[in-house]
Amino acid sequence: MIICILLFSLFHLSHKIVIEKTVICYDKDTKKDFVVHISGNYYEYPFQEDRFQGEIEIEGKRSNTGTFAFQKDLYTNLVDEYGQPMEILIQYDHFTKIEVVGQNYYINNFS
């Protein structure tokens, strides 16, 4: 019984990181900059997908608030008002580098 409780606790153990970032991304096709605001809490889990609870806003494109599960700890979907996936957001190192692939645009903050 104690082993089950320890395994359950270990599986659900997370490390919380507070995220407050504004990132300037660039679209090579349109030659425009896009400002991306990210604020909330990032939860790292050792044995399951990482999660971000907060707001991700791409100025002029989309704003989502909620809980985002990162598949392979890297990518998630931004959704429309009906919950349908619209863009793919890929993040590296707690949103230090991001890519967003959407309809008619691909932005990132890579140098």
Backbone torsions as a table, in degrees:
resi	resn	phi	psi	omega
1	MET	NA	-44.5	179.6
2	ILE	-64.5	-38.1	178.7
3	ILE	-63.7	-40.7	177.8
4	CYS	-62.4	-42.5	179.1
5	ILE	-64.4	-42.3	178.5
6	LEU	-64.6	-42.7	178.4
7	LEU	-65.3	-40.9	177.8
8	PHE	-62.3	-44.6	179.5
9	SER	-64.0	-42.5	-179.7
10	LEU	-65.1	-39.1	-178.8
11	PHE	-66.2	-35.4	-177.0
12	HIS	-98.8	5.0	178.1
13	LEU	-69.1	133.5	179.4
14	SER	-134.7	160.0	175.0
15	HIS	-114.1	121.8	-176.4
16	LYS	-94.0	132.1	177.3
17	ILE	-127.0	124.2	178.5
18	VAL	-81.0	127.9	-178.2
19	ILE	-115.1	126.3	172.3
20	GLU	-140.9	96.4	-175.5
21	LYS	-136.8	147.4	167.8
22	THR	-123.2	123.0	-173.6
23	VAL	-121.6	135.3	175.4
24	ILE	-95.4	118.5	178.9
25	CYS	-110.4	159.3	-175.0
26	TYR	-126.9	136.0	174.6
27	ASP	-103.9	113.5	-176.7
28	LYS	-67.5	-28.3	-179.0
29	ASP	-72.5	-49.3	-177.2
30	THR	-89.5	-10.3	-178.5
31	LYS	61.7	31.7	-179.7
32	LYS	-114.9	151.8	172.3
33	ASP	-92.1	146.2	174.5
34	PHE	-126.8	134.5	178.3
35	VAL	-93.4	129.6	178.9
36	VAL	-118.4	122.9	176.7
37	HIS	-104.1	133.1	178.7
38	ILE	-131.1	122.6	177.3
39	SER	-145.2	132.8	179.5
40	GLY	155.1	-156.3	-177.9
41	ASN	-119.6	129.5	177.3
42	TYR	-102.0	129.7	-178.7
43	TYR	-114.9	117.8	176.3
44	GLU	-93.2	128.9	177.6
45	TYR	-117.8	137.2	-178.0
46	PRO	-72.6	-29.1	-173.4
47	PHE	-125.0	15.5	176.4
48	GLN	-150.4	177.1	-176.8
49	GLU	-64.1	139.1	173.4
50	ASP	-66.7	156.0	-179.1
51	ARG	-133.8	149.5	174.6
52	PHE	-125.5	128.1	178.0
53	GLN	-117.4	113.8	-178.3
54	GLY	163.2	-148.1	-176.7
55	GLU	-122.8	137.3	173.6
56	ILE	-123.6	119.2	-178.4
57	GLU	-125.8	124.7	172.8
58	ILE	-104.9	106.9	-174.5
59	GLU	-56.7	128.8	179.9
60	GLY	83.0	-2.8	-178.2
61	LYS	-124.4	-66.3	-172.6
62	ARG	-156.9	149.0	173.7
63	SER	-133.7	125.4	178.5
64	ASN	-126.3	136.3	174.2
65	THR	-123.1	134.8	178.8
66	GLY	156.0	-156.7	177.8
67	THR	-110.1	126.1	-177.8
68	PHE	-114.8	124.8	175.0
69	ALA	-93.3	129.9	-178.7
70	PHE	-98.0	109.5	177.6
71	GLN	-66.0	134.1	-175.8
72	LYS	53.7	25.8	179.7
73	ASP	60.9	19.2	-177.1
74	LEU	-124.6	-47.0	-169.6
75	TYR	-127.6	152.2	179.0
76	THR	-147.1	174.5	178.0
77	ASN	-109.7	140.6	166.1
78	LEU	-93.1	142.5	-170.9
79	VAL	-119.4	161.8	175.9
80	ASP	-86.6	-173.9	-176.3
81	GLU	-65.9	-13.1	179.0
82	TYR	-101.8	2.4	179.7
83	GLY	86.4	9.1	179.6
84	GLN	-83.8	135.2	179.5
85	PRO	-62.8	132.3	-178.5
86	MET	-119.1	-48.4	-179.9
87	GLU	-124.0	156.5	172.3
88	ILE	-106.5	128.0	176.4
89	LEU	-110.6	125.8	176.4
90	ILE	-114.7	128.6	-179.1
91	GLN	-125.8	147.8	178.5
92	TYR	-126.4	135.8	173.4
93	ASP	53.3	56.5	176.1
94	HIS	57.8	49.3	176.9
95	PHE	70.1	21.3	174.1
96	THR	-68.1	-42.8	173.5
97	LYS	-123.8	136.5	179.2
98	ILE	-136.3	154.4	171.3
99	GLU	-131.8	141.7	173.9
100	VAL	-131.8	123.5	178.9
101	VAL	-111.7	116.9	-179.7
102	GLY	-132.7	-175.7	177.4
103	GLN	-67.1	120.6	176.5
104	ASN	68.3	15.2	173.7
105	TYR	-156.2	152.2	174.9
106	TYR	-141.4	112.2	-177.9
107	ILE	-119.8	152.2	174.6
108	ASN	-157.8	168.8	178.0
109	ASN	-115.5	30.2	177.2
110	PHE	-78.8	143.7	178.5
111	SER	-83.1	NA	NA
